[in-house]
Amino acid sequence: MGEHRRARSRRHRLLAPSLFTALSAVVVAGVVAGTHGFSLADATAAGKVARSTRTVATAPSPSAPAGTAEPAPVADTTPSGSPTPTQAQTPTAAPTPTDTPTTAAAAPAVRDVVLGTTAPAPADNRETSTVGALFSGPVGAGNHFCTASVLHSATGNLLLTAAHCLSSANGVTFAPGYRDGSAPYGTWQVTAVHTAAGWTQNGDVDEDFAILETAPNNGRNVEDVVGGNKLGTDEPFGATVRLYGYPAASEEPILCANSTGQQSSYQRVVQCPSYPSGTSGGPWINTATGDVVGAIGGYQQGGDSDDTSYSAYFDHTIATLYTQVEGSAP
């Protein structure tokens, strides 16, 4: 695929919340292991989103510049025949999870691993506990489809993931620290999905990031339980990051550290082996600052090779989106 670049002036656009289209749902079963996503037409790869036993809908592909990856199908658990809610219609009084949140124990930060190697992420760690899996059904083995992480905010209820992971909050649950079929800290219901205007209108891979709102679990916000990572913007392309993700075929997160490079004007790239489907949305945490400076996504929906991952560059576009979401959150 040709490299996607665009004029800088296009970055200076207004942001808008995600718009949803009425979708016709089809049932897709099974988990794709070792690939980078799926196509409902031929079950081939198209990004780092996992297929799982959930209802999936195809959305009309936005117009995209030649040489860019087509946006992957997005999750939508709206029952057949029901209109997909817009962001304004998304219920804020989400069902309260039945599990009781358990505060993450204070633990030292992750020690840097050997650069360019991938291994299971350590359990019960301050940083690792902020990373979790997204589910569209019961929290359990084989049901997770993307990765998300807790984003530090005054409201304490925000998550970061890739925009191509989902378009609807309906039925989506976040389980931080998920491992081996259990959610050690509890689960939180996603209540709203927010994306930038470029993604909403055109599927712009340079804006392939989303901020999610969550409902409290038994009166506690997710950040109060596991902590959160500060948003880092305009940080150098040459940063060293820790990269997290939940492979579709695994029940524990993986971790790799390496230096990032510049794939294009608004795309980061990192070489980390064995990041297959399911890792989309996984955070890139700067080892020097502790800020989250990316999320697996962007070019090629995060990468069409397990060993190379991409992220949209975090600049004023995501900073403005963050400010808008934080200001509107209850």
HUFENTA-V42952 format. One record per pair of residues at least 12 apart in sequence whose ideal C-beta (glycine too) atoms are under 10 Angstrom apart, sorted by sequence separation. I is the first residue (numbers start at 0). J is the second residue. If there is no record, write none. Layout:
I_J / I_J
This chain:
27_39 / 31_43 / 34_46 / 35_47 / 36_48 / 37_49 / 38_50 / 58_70 / 60_72 / 109_121 / 131_143 / 132_144 / 133_145 / 147_159 / 148_160 / 173_185 / 174_186 / 175_187 / 194_206 / 195_207 / 242_254 / 243_255 / 257_269 / 258_270 / 259_271 / 271_283 / 281_293 / 282_294 / 283_295 / 296_308 / 297_309 / 298_310 / 29_42 / 31_44 / 34_47 / 35_48 / 36_49 / 37_50 / 58_71 / 132_145 / 133_146 / 146_159 / 147_160 / 158_171 / 160_173 / 173_186 / 174_187 / 194_207 / 195_208 / 241_254 / 242_255 / 256_269 / 257_270 / 281_294 / 282_295 / 295_308 / 296_309 / 297_310 / 298_311 / 25_39 / 35_49 / 36_50 / 37_51 / 57_71 / 58_72 / 107_121 / 110_124 / 132_146 / 133_147 / 146_160 / 147_161 / 172_186 / 173_187 / 194_208 / 195_209 / 241_255 / 242_256 / 255_269 / 257_271 / 269_283 / 280_294 / 281_295 / 294_308 / 295_309 / 296_310 / 297_311 / 27_42 / 34_49 / 57_72 / 58_73 / 106_121 / 109_124 / 131_146 / 132_147 / 145_160 / 146_161 / 158_173 / 172_187 / 173_188 / 193_208 / 194_209 / 195_210 / 240_255 / 241_256 / 242_257 / 255_270 / 256_271 / 257_272 / 279_294 / 280_295 / 281_296 / 293_308 / 295_310 / 296_311 / 297_312 / 34_50 / 39_55 / 56_72 / 57_73 / 106_122 / 108_124 / 109_125 / 130_146 / 131_147 / 145_161 / 171_187 / 172_188 / 173_189 / 193_209 / 194_210 / 240_256 / 241_257 / 255_271 / 267_283 / 279_295 / 280_296 / 293_309 / 294_310 / 31_48 / 32_49 / 39_56 / 40_57 / 55_72 / 56_73 / 58_75 / 106_123 / 107_124 / 108_125 / 109_126 / 130_147 / 131_148 / 147_164 / 158_175 / 171_188 / 172_189 / 192_209 / 193_210 / 239_256 / 240_257 / 242_259 / 254_271 / 255_272 / 278_295 / 279_296 / 293_310 / 294_311 / 31_49 / 32_50 / 37_55 / 39_57 / 55_73 / 56_74 / 57_75 / 106_124 / 107_125 / 108_126 / 109_127 / 129_147 / 130_148 / 131_149 / 145_163 / 146_164 / 147_165 / 170_188 / 171_189 / 192_210 / 193_211 / 239_257 / 240_258 / 253_271 / 255_273 / 277_295 / 278_296 / 279_297 / 292_310 / 293_311 / 30_49 / 31_50 / 38_57 / 55_74 / 56_75 / 104_123 / 106_125 / 107_126 / 108_127 / 129_148 / 130_149 / 145_164 / 170_189 / 171_190 / 191_210 / 192_211 / 193_212 / 239_258 / 240_259 / 253_272 / 255_274 / 293_312 / 294_313 / 30_50 / 31_51 / 54_74 / 55_75 / 56_76 / 103_123 / 104_124 / 105_125 / 106_126 / 128_148 / 129_149 / 144_164 / 145_165 / 168_188 / 169_189 / 191_211 / 192_212 / 210_230 / 238_258 / 239_259 / 253_273 / 281_301 / 292_312 / 293_313 / 29_50 / 30_51 / 53_74 / 54_75 / 55_76 / 56_77 / 103_124 / 104_125 / 106_127 / 127_148 / 128_149 / 129_150 / 144_165 / 168_189 / 169_190 / 171_192 / 190_211 / 191_212 / 237_258 / 238_259 / 253_274 / 274_295 / 279_300 / 280_301 / 292_313 / 28_50 / 29_51 / 30_52 / 46_68 / 50_72 / 53_75 / 54_76 / 103_125 / 106_128 / 126_148 / 129_151 / 167_189 / 168_190 / 189_211 / 190_212 / 191_213 / 236_258 / 237_259 / 238_260 / 253_275 / 279_301 / 291_313 / 27_50 / 28_51 / 29_52 / 45_68 / 46_69 / 48_71 / 51_74 / 53_76 / 54_77 / 56_79 / 168_191 / 169_192 / 189_212 / 190_213 / 191_214 / 236_259 / 237_260 / 278_301 / 279_302 / 290_313 / 294_317 / 27_51 / 28_52 / 45_69 / 46_70 / 47_71 / 48_72 / 54_78 / 103_127 / 104_128 / 147_171 / 149_173 / 165_189 / 167_191 / 168_192 / 187_211 / 188_212 / 189_213 / 190_214 / 235_259 / 236_260 / 237_261 / 249_273 / 253_277 / 259_283 / 269_293 / 271_295 / 278_302 / 293_317 / 27_52 / 28_53 / 45_70 / 46_71 / 48_73 / 54_79 / 58_83 / 103_128 / 133_158 / 148_173 / 167_192 / 168_193 / 187_212 / 188_213 / 189_214 / 234_259 / 236_261 / 252_277 / 253_278 / 267_292 / 268_293 / 276_301 / 283_308 / 292_317 / 26_52 / 27_53 / 45_71 / 46_72 / 48_74 / 102_128 / 103_129 / 145_171 / 147_173 / 149_175 / 166_192 / 187_213 / 188_214 / 235_261 / 236_262 / 249_275 / 252_278 / 255_281 / 257_283 / 259_285 / 267_293 / 269_295 / 26_53 / 27_54 / 44_71 / 45_72 / 56_83 / 131_158 / 133_160 / 144_171 / 146_173 / 147_174 / 148_175 / 165_192 / 186_213 / 187_214 / 188_215 / 240_267 / 242_269 / 244_271 / 246_273 / 248_275 / 254_281 / 266_293 / 274_301 / 275_302 / 278_305 / 281_308 / 283_310 / 26_54 / 27_55 / 145_173 / 147_175 / 164_192 / 166_194 / 187_215 / 188_216 / 246_274 / 247_275 / 248_276 / 249_277 / 253_281 / 256_284 / 258_286 / 274_302 / 282_310 / 24_53 / 25_54 / 26_55 / 27_56 / 129_158 / 130_159 / 131_160 / 143_172 / 158_187 / 160_189 / 187_216 / 238_267 / 240_269 / 242_271 / 244_273 / 246_275 / 247_276 / 248_277 / 249_278 / 252_281 / 257_286 / 268_297 / 275_304 / 276_305 / 279_308 / 281_310 / 24_54 / 25_55 / 129_159 / 135_165 / 142_172 / 143_173 / 162_192 / 186_216 / 236_266 / 237_267 / 239_269 / 241_271 / 244_274 / 246_276 / 247_277 / 254_284 / 256_286 / 266_296 / 267_297 / 268_298 / 274_304 / 275_305 / 278_308 / 283_313 / 24_55 / 25_56 / 38_69 / 133_164 / 143_174 / 146_177 / 156_187 / 158_189 / 162_193 / 163_194 / 185_216 / 236_267 / 238_269 / 240_271 / 243_274 / 244_275 / 245_276 / 246_277 / 247_278 / 266_297 / 267_298 / 271_302 / 274_305 / 275_306 / 22_54 / 24_56 / 25_57 / 36_68 / 39_71 / 40_72 / 133_165 / 135_167 / 142_174 / 160_192 / 162_194 / 166_198 / 184_216 / 185_217 / 187_219 / 236_268 / 242_274 / 244_276 / 245_277 / 246_278 / 247_279 / 265_297 / 266_298 / 272_304 / 273_305 / 274_306 / 22_55 / 23_56 / 24_57 / 38_71 / 39_72 / 156_189 / 161_194 / 162_195 / 166_199 / 187_220 / 234_267 / 244_277 / 245_278 / 259_292 / 265_298 / 266_299 / 269_302 / 272_305 / 273_306 / 274_307 / 22_56 / 23_57 / 37_71 / 38_72 / 135_169 / 136_170 / 138_172 / 143_177 / 156_190 / 157_191 / 158_192 / 185_219 / 187_221 / 244_278 / 245_279 / 259_293 / 263_297 / 268_302 / 270_304 / 271_305 / 272_306 / 274_308 / 21_56 / 22_57 / 23_58 / 36_71 / 37_72 / 135_170 / 136_171 / 137_172 / 138_173 / 139_174 / 156_191 / 162_197 / 163_198 / 184_219 / 186_221 / 187_222 / 243_278 / 244_279 / 245_280 / 246_281 / 262_297 / 263_298 / 271_306 / 272_307 / 20_56 / 22_58 / 35_71 / 36_72 / 134_170 / 135_171 / 136_172 / 138_174 / 157_193 / 162_198 / 185_221 / 242_278 / 244_280 / 245_281 / 262_298 / 270_306 / 271_307 / 21_58 / 22_59 / 134_171 / 135_172 / 161_198 / 162_199 / 184_221 / 187_224 / 243_280 / 244_281 / 262_299 / 269_306 / 270_307 / 271_308 / 20_58 / 133_171 / 134_172 / 139_177 / 142_180 / 149_187 / 173_211 / 187_225 / 243_281 / 244_282 / 269_307 / 270_308 / 19_58 / 20_59 / 133_172 / 134_173 / 138_177 / 140_179 / 141_180 / 163_202 / 185_224 / 242_281 / 243_282 / 268_307 / 269_308 / 98_138 / 132_172 / 133_173 / 134_174 / 140_180 / 162_202 / 171_211 / 173_213 / 184_224 / 185_225 / 242_282 / 243_283 / 262_302 / 268_308 / 269_309 / 131_172 / 132_173 / 133_174 / 139_180 / 140_181 / 162_203 / 163_204 / 172_213 / 184_225 / 241_282 / 242_283 / 243_284 / 267_308 / 268_309 / 269_310 / 96_138 / 131_173 / 132_174 / 138_180 / 139_181 / 147_189 / 162_204 / 171_213 / 183_225 / 240_282 / 241_283 / 242_284 / 267_309 / 268_310 / 131_174 / 132_175 / 134_177 / 138_181 / 139_182 / 164_207 / 166_209 / 168_211 / 173_216 / 240_283 / 241_284 / 266_309 / 267_310 / 131_175 / 132_176 / 133_177 / 138_182 / 162_206 / 163_207 / 164_208 / 165_209 / 168_212 / 240_284 / 241_285 / 266_310 / 267_311 / 27_72 / 130_175 / 131_176 / 132_177 / 162_207 / 163_208 / 164_209 / 168_213 / 238_283 / 239_284 / 240_285 / 241_286 / 262_307 / 265_310 / 266_311 / 267_312 / 129_175 / 130_176 / 131_177 / 132_178 / 161_207 / 162_208 / 163_209 / 165_211 / 168_214 / 175_221 / 238_284 / 239_285 / 240_286 / 263_309 / 265_311 / 266_312 / 267_313 / 25_72 / 128_175 / 129_176 / 130_177 / 131_178 / 138_185 / 160_207 / 161_208 / 162_209 / 164_211 / 175_222 / 238_285 / 239_286 / 240_287 / 262_309 / 265_312 / 127_175 / 128_176 / 134_182 / 138_186 / 160_208 / 161_209 / 162_210 / 173_221 / 176_224 / 238_286 / 239_287 / 241_289 / 243_291 / 262_310 / 264_312 / 265_313 / 127_176 / 137_186 / 159_208 / 160_209 / 175_224 / 176_225 / 234_283 / 238_287 / 259_308 / 263_312 / 265_314 / 22_72 / 132_182 / 159_209 / 160_210 / 175_225 / 235_285 / 238_288 / 240_290 / 241_291 / 244_294 / 259_309 / 262_312 / 22_73 / 24_75 / 127_178 / 131_182 / 158_209 / 159_210 / 160_211 / 175_226 / 234_285 / 240_291 / 242_293 / 243_294 / 244_295 / 255_306 / 257_308 / 259_310 / 261_312 / 265_316 / 23_75 / 24_76 / 124_176 / 134_186 / 158_210 / 159_211 / 175_227 / 231_283 / 235_287 / 238_290 / 240_292 / 242_294 / 243_295 / 20_73 / 22_75 / 24_77 / 26_79 / 123_176 / 131_184 / 157_210 / 158_211 / 231_284 / 234_287 / 240_293 / 242_295 / 255_308 / 259_312 / 19_73 / 21_75 / 24_78 / 25_79 / 122_176 / 132_186 / 135_189 / 157_211 / 158_212 / 228_282 / 231_285 / 234_288 / 238_292 / 20_75 / 22_77 / 24_79 / 123_178 / 128_183 / 129_184 / 131_186 / 134_189 / 156_211 / 157_212 / 158_213 / 229_284 / 238_293 / 17_73 / 19_75 / 21_77 / 23_79 / 24_80 / 120_176 / 122_178 / 128_184 / 131_187 / 133_189 / 156_212 / 157_213 / 228_284 / 229_285 / 231_287 / 234_290 / 236_292 / 22_79 / 23_80 / 24_81 / 122_179 / 156_213 / 228_285 / 231_288 / 235_292 / 244_301 / 19_77 / 120_178 / 152_210 / 154_212 / 155_213 / 156_214 / 205_263 / 231_289 / 232_290 / 234_292 / 5_64 / 21_80 / 24_83 / 74_133 / 76_135 / 119_178 / 154_213 / 156_215 / 204_263 / 205_264 / 206_265 / 207_266 / 229_288 / 231_290 / 233_292 / 234_293 / 246_305 / 3_63 / 4_64 / 21_81 / 22_82 / 75_135 / 76_136 / 123_183 / 150_210 / 152_212 / 155_215 / 205_265 / 229_289 / 230_290 / 231_291 / 232_292 / 3_64 / 21_82 / 22_83 / 74_135 / 122_183 / 150_211 / 204_265 / 205_266 / 228_289 / 229_290 / 230_291 / 231_292 / 3_65 / 4_66 / 5_67 / 20_82 / 21_83 / 147_209 / 203_265 / 204_266 / 228_290 / 229_291 / 230_292 / 231_293 / 1_64 / 3_66 / 19_82 / 20_83 / 147_210 / 156_219 / 157_220 / 158_221 / 228_291 / 229_292 / 1_65 / 2_66 / 3_67 / 19_83 / 145_209 / 147_211 / 149_213 / 155_219 / 156_220 / 157_221 / 158_222 / 227_291 / 228_292 / 244_308 / 0_65 / 1_66 / 2_67 / 3_68 / 18_83 / 19_84 / 20_85 / 155_220 / 156_221 / 157_222 / 0_66 / 1_67 / 19_85 / 147_213 / 154_220 / 155_221 / 156_222 / 242_308 / 0_67 / 18_85 / 19_86 / 155_222 / 156_223 / 178_245 / 0_68 / 17_85 / 18_86 / 152_220 / 154_222 / 155_223 / 159_227 / 177_245 / 197_265 / 242_310 / 16_85 / 17_86 / 18_87 / 19_88 / 153_222 / 155_224 / 158_227 / 159_228 / 181_250 / 211_280 / 16_86 / 19_89 / 74_144 / 152_222 / 157_227 / 179_249 / 180_250 / 240_310 / 15_86 / 16_87 / 74_145 / 149_220 / 150_221 / 151_222 / 155_226 / 156_227 / 159_230 / 174_245 / 178_249 / 179_250 / 209_280 / 17_89 / 103_175 / 149_221 / 150_222 / 155_227 / 178_250 / 179_251 / 207_279 / 208_280 / 16_89 / 103_176 / 149_222 / 157_230 / 177_250 / 178_251 / 207_280 / 177_251 / 178_252 / 93_168 / 100_175 / 101_176 / 149_224 / 151_226 / 152_227 / 176_251 / 177_252 / 93_169 / 94_170 / 96_172 / 98_174 / 149_225 / 151_227 / 176_252 / 236_312 / 91_168 / 93_170 / 96_173 / 148_225 / 149_226 / 150_227 / 151_228 / 152_229 / 89_167 / 90_168 / 93_171 / 94_172 / 96_174 / 133_211 / 149_227 / 150_228 / 151_229 / 152_230 / 234_312 / 89_168 / 90_169 / 93_172 / 104_183 / 148_227 / 149_228 / 150_229 / 151_230 / 233_312 / 234_313 / 55_135 / 86_166 / 89_169 / 103_183 / 104_184 / 148_228 / 150_230 / 232_312 / 233_313 / 234_314 / 53_134 / 54_135 / 86_167 / 101_182 / 103_184 / 232_313 / 233_314 / 51_133 / 53_135 / 54_136 / 85_167 / 86_168 / 100_182 / 101_183 / 102_184 / 231_313 / 232_314 / 233_315 / 49_132 / 51_134 / 52_135 / 53_136 / 83_166 / 84_167 / 98_181 / 100_183 / 101_184 / 102_185 / 230_313 / 232_315 / 49_133 / 51_135 / 52_136 / 83_167 / 84_168 / 98_182 / 100_184 / 101_185 / 232_316 / 48_133 / 51_136 / 52_137 / 84_169 / 98_183 / 99_184 / 100_185 / 208_293 / 209_294 / 232_317 / 233_318 / 83_169 / 96_182 / 98_184 / 99_185 / 100_186 / 208_294 / 231_317 / 232_318 / 98_185 / 100_187 / 207_294 / 209_296 / 230_317 / 231_318 / 232_319 / 81_169 / 97_185 / 98_186 / 207_295 / 208_296 / 230_318 / 52_141 / 53_142 / 55_144 / 73_162 / 76_165 / 96_185 / 97_186 / 98_187 / 207_296 / 208_297 / 232_321 / 51_141 / 52_142 / 71_161 / 73_163 / 74_164 / 75_165 / 77_167 / 96_186 / 131_221 / 206_296 / 207_297 / 230_320 / 51_142 / 53_144 / 72_163 / 73_164 / 74_165 / 75_166 / 76_167 / 78_169 / 96_187 / 206_297 / 207_298 / 230_321 / 49_141 / 51_143 / 52_144 / 70_162 / 71_163 / 73_165 / 74_166 / 75_167 / 76_168 / 77_169 / 78_170 / 95_187 / 96_188 / 129_221 / 204_296 / 205_297 / 230_322 / 49_142 / 51_144 / 70_163 / 71_164 / 73_166 / 74_167 / 75_168 / 76_169 / 77_170 / 95_188 / 129_222 / 204_297 / 205_298 / 207_300 / 49_143 / 50_144 / 51_145 / 72_166 / 73_167 / 74_168 / 75_169 / 76_170 / 93_187 / 94_188 / 131_225 / 203_297 / 204_298 / 207_301 / 49_144 / 68_163 / 74_169 / 75_170 / 76_171 / 93_188 / 129_224 / 130_225 / 148_243 / 204_299 / 230_325 / 48_144 / 49_145 / 70_166 / 74_170 / 75_171 / 92_188 / 93_189 / 128_224 / 129_225 / 204_300 / 48_145 / 49_146 / 74_171 / 93_190 / 128_225 / 129_226 / 146_243 / 204_301 / 47_145 / 48_146 / 90_188 / 92_190 / 93_191 / 127_225 / 128_226 / 129_227 / 130_228 / 146_244 / 147_245 / 198_296 / 46_145 / 47_146 / 91_190 / 126_225 / 129_228 / 145_244 / 146_245 / 89_189 / 90_190 / 91_191 / 125_225 / 126_226 / 145_245 / 146_246 / 89_190 / 90_191 / 125_226 / 144_245 / 89_191 / 126_228 / 143_245 / 145_247 / 207_309 / 208_310 / 89_192 / 143_246 / 144_247 / 207_310 / 208_311 / 86_190 / 87_191 / 143_247 / 207_311 / 208_312 / 86_191 / 204_309 / 206_311 / 208_313 / 86_192 / 141_247 / 143_249 / 146_252 / 205_311 / 206_312 / 37_144 / 84_191 / 86_193 / 141_248 / 143_250 / 146_253 / 204_311 / 205_312 / 210_317 / 36_144 / 58_166 / 86_194 / 203_311 / 208_316 / 209_317 / 140_249 / 141_250 / 205_314 / 208_317 / 30_140 / 56_166 / 140_250 / 206_316 / 210_320 / 30_141 / 56_167 / 130_241 / 139_250 / 205_316 / 206_317 / 209_320 / 210_321 / 29_141 / 30_142 / 131_243 / 132_244 / 133_245 / 208_320 / 212_324 / 30_143 / 31_144 / 48_161 / 86_199 / 130_243 / 132_245 / 198_311 / 203_316 / 208_321 / 210_323 / 211_324 / 212_325 / 30_144 / 47_161 / 127_241 / 129_243 / 130_244 / 131_245 / 165_279 / 197_311 / 206_320 / 210_324 / 215_329 / 46_161 / 48_163 / 49_164 / 54_169 / 100_215 / 126_241 / 130_245 / 132_247 / 164_279 / 165_280 / 209_324 / 210_325 / 212_327 / 213_328 / 214_329 / 47_163 / 48_164 / 54_170 / 100_216 / 127_243 / 163_279 / 164_280 / 195_311 / 212_328 / 46_163 / 47_164 / 48_165 / 53_170 / 99_216 / 100_217 / 102_219 / 126_243 / 132_249 / 161_278 / 162_279 / 163_280 / 212_329 / 45_163 / 46_164 / 53_171 / 96_214 / 98_216 / 99_217 / 100_218 / 101_219 / 132_250 / 161_279 / 162_280 / 198_316 / 210_328 / 73_192 / 93_212 / 95_214 / 96_215 / 97_216 / 98_217 / 100_219 / 132_251 / 160_279 / 161_280 / 197_316 / 93_213 / 94_214 / 95_215 / 96_216 / 97_217 / 99_219 / 100_220 / 132_252 / 160_280 / 161_281 / 196_316 / 91_212 / 93_214 / 95_216 / 96_217 / 100_221 / 102_223 / 103_224 / 105_226 / 120_241 / 131_252 / 159_280 / 160_281 / 195_316 / 92_214 / 93_215 / 95_217 / 102_224 / 103_225 / 120_242 / 130_252 / 158_280 / 159_281 / 160_282 / 195_317 / 198_320 / 89_212 / 91_214 / 93_216 / 95_218 / 100_223 / 101_224 / 102_225 / 103_226 / 120_243 / 159_282 / 194_317 / 196_319 / 90_214 / 100_224 / 101_225 / 102_226 / 120_244 / 127_251 / 130_254 / 158_282 / 195_319 / 196_320 / 100_225 / 114_239 / 117_242 / 120_245 / 127_252 / 195_320 / 86_212 / 194_320 / 36_163 / 117_244 / 127_254 / 193_320 / 70_198 / 111_239 / 126_254 / 146_274 / 193_321 / 195_323 / 112_241 / 117_246 / 122_251 / 111_241 / 119_249 / 122_252 / 124_254 / 164_294 / 193_323 / 70_201 / 71_202 / 120_251 / 121_252 / 145_276 / 146_277 / 164_295 / 193_324 / 70_202 / 109_241 / 119_251 / 120_252 / 144_276 / 145_277 / 146_278 / 147_279 / 148_280 / 150_282 / 159_291 / 161_293 / 162_294 / 164_296 / 69_202 / 70_203 / 108_241 / 119_252 / 120_253 / 121_254 / 144_277 / 145_278 / 146_279 / 147_280 / 148_281 / 149_282 / 161_294 / 163_296 / 191_324 / 67_201 / 68_202 / 70_204 / 109_243 / 119_253 / 120_254 / 143_277 / 145_279 / 146_280 / 147_281 / 148_282 / 159_293 / 160_294 / 161_295 / 162_296 / 163_297 / 193_327 / 67_202 / 69_204 / 118_253 / 119_254 / 120_255 / 144_279 / 145_280 / 146_281 / 147_282 / 148_283 / 159_294 / 160_295 / 161_296 / 162_297 / 193_328 / 61_197 / 67_203 / 68_204 / 71_207 / 117_253 / 118_254 / 144_280 / 145_281 / 146_282 / 148_284 / 160_296 / 161_297 / 164_300 / 191_327 / 61_198 / 64_201 / 67_204 / 70_207 / 117_254 / 118_255 / 163_300 / 164_301 / 191_328 / 61_199 / 62_200 / 63_201 / 64_202 / 67_205 / 116_254 / 117_255 / 163_301 / 190_328 / 61_200 / 62_201 / 63_202 / 64_203 / 68_207 / 116_255 / 117_256 / 151_290 / 161_300 / 190_329 / 61_201 / 62_202 / 63_203 / 64_204 / 115_255 / 116_256 / 117_257 / 151_291 / 161_301 / 61_202 / 63_204 / 114_255 / 115_256 / 116_257 / 150_291 / 60_202 / 61_203 / 112_254 / 113_255 / 114_256 / 115_257 / 149_291 / 59_202 / 112_255 / 113_256 / 114_257 / 115_258 / 148_291 / 22_166 / 58_202 / 112_256 / 113_257 / 114_258 / 133_277 / 150_294 / 17_162 / 22_167 / 109_254 / 111_256 / 112_257 / 132_277 / 20_166 / 110_256 / 133_279 / 148_294 / 19_166 / 109_256 / 133_280 / 147_294 / 17_165 / 18_166 / 19_167 / 132_280 / 146_294 / 17_166 / 19_168 / 132_281 / 145_294 / 146_295 / 161_310 / 162_311 / 17_167 / 19_169 / 130_280 / 145_295 / 161_311 / 17_168 / 130_281 / 145_296 / 130_282 / 129_282 / 115_269 / 117_271 / 130_284 / 159_313 / 115_270 / 116_271 / 117_272 / 118_273 / 129_284 / 114_270 / 115_271 / 116_272 / 117_273 / 126_282 / 145_301 / 114_271 / 115_272 / 116_273 / 117_274 / 126_284 / 159_317 / 46_207 / 130_291 / 129_291 / 159_321 / 126_289 / 125_289 / 157_321 / 157_324 / 156_324 / 157_325 / 152_321 / 156_325 / 154_324 / 150_321 / 154_325 / 157_328 / 114_286 / 152_324 / 153_325 / 154_326 / 156_328 / 19_192 / 152_325 / 153_326 / 154_327 / 155_328 / 156_329 / 17_191 / 150_324 / 154_328 / 16_191 / 17_192 / 109_284 / 111_286 / 150_325 / 153_328 / 154_329 / 16_192 / 17_193 / 18_194 / 108_284 / 110_286 / 152_328 / 16_193 / 17_194 / 109_286 / 15_193 / 16_194 / 17_195 / 18_196 / 108_286 / 14_193 / 15_194 / 16_195 / 17_196 / 14_194 / 15_195 / 16_196 / 19_199 / 14_195 / 15_196 / 17_198 / 18_199 / 108_289 / 13_195 / 14_196 / 15_197 / 17_199 / 18_200 / 12_195 / 13_196 / 14_197 / 15_198 / 16_199 / 12_196 / 14_198 / 15_199 / 10_195 / 12_197 / 14_199 / 15_200 / 10_197 / 9_197 / 12_200 / 117_305 / 117_306 / 12_203 / 115_306 / 5_197 / 9_201 / 14_206 / 17_209 / 10_203 / 9_203 / 12_206 / 10_205 / 9_205 / 10_206 / 49_245 / 51_247 / 9_206 / 47_244 / 49_246 / 50_247 / 5_203 / 49_247 / 5_204 / 47_246 / 48_247 / 49_248 / 3_203 / 5_205 / 47_247 / 3_204 / 4_205 / 3_205 / 71_279 / 37_247 / 36_247 / 33_246 / 34_247 / 32_246 / 33_247 / 34_248 / 32_247 / 33_248 / 30_246 / 31_247 / 32_248 / 30_247 / 31_248 / 32_249 / 29_247 / 30_248 / 51_276 / 71_296 / 49_275 / 50_276 / 51_277 / 47_274 / 49_276 / 50_277 / 47_275 / 48_276 / 49_277 / 47_276 / 48_277 / 49_278 / 68_297 / 71_300 / 46_276 / 47_277 / 48_278 / 49_279 / 68_298 / 70_300 / 71_301 / 44_275 / 45_276 / 47_278 / 48_279 / 67_298 / 68_299 / 69_300 / 44_276 / 47_279 / 48_280 / 67_299 / 68_300 / 46_279 / 47_280 / 68_301 / 47_281 / 68_302 / 68_303 / 91_328 / 91_329 / 35_274 / 36_275 / 37_276 / 33_273 / 35_275 / 36_276 / 34_275 / 35_276 / 36_277 / 68_309 / 86_327 / 33_275 / 34_276 / 35_277 / 32_275 / 33_276 / 34_277 / 35_278 / 36_279 / 31_275 / 32_276 / 35_279 / 31_276 / 32_277 / 30_276 / 31_277 / 30_277 / 48_295 / 47_295 / 48_296 / 46_295 / 47_296 / 46_296 / 46_297 / 47_299 / 48_300 / 46_299 / 47_300 / 48_301 / 10_264 / 45_299 / 46_300 / 47_301 / 10_265 / 44_299 / 45_300 / 46_301 / 47_302 / 9_265 / 44_300 / 45_301 / 46_302 / 47_303 / 7_264 / 46_303 / 5_263 / 6_264 / 7_265 / 45_303 / 47_305 / 3_262 / 4_263 / 5_264 / 44_303 / 2_262 / 3_263 / 4_264 / 5_265 / 2_263 / 3_264 / 4_265 / 47_308 / 2_264 / 3_265 / 4_266 / 47_309 / 3_266 / 36_299 / 2_266 / 35_299 / 36_300 / 35_300 / 36_301 / 35_301 / 35_302 / 36_303 / 35_303 / 34_303 / 35_304 / 35_305 / 34_305 / 33_305 / 35_308 / 3_297 / 3_298 / 2_298 / 3_299 / 0_298 / 0_299 / 10_312 / 14_316 / 0_303 / 14_317 / 10_314 / 11_315 / 12_316 / 16_320 / 10_315 / 11_316 / 14_319 / 15_320 / 10_316 / 13_319 / 14_320 / 12_319 / 14_321 / 16_323 / 14_322 / 15_323 / 16_324 / 14_323 / 13_323 / 14_324 / 16_327
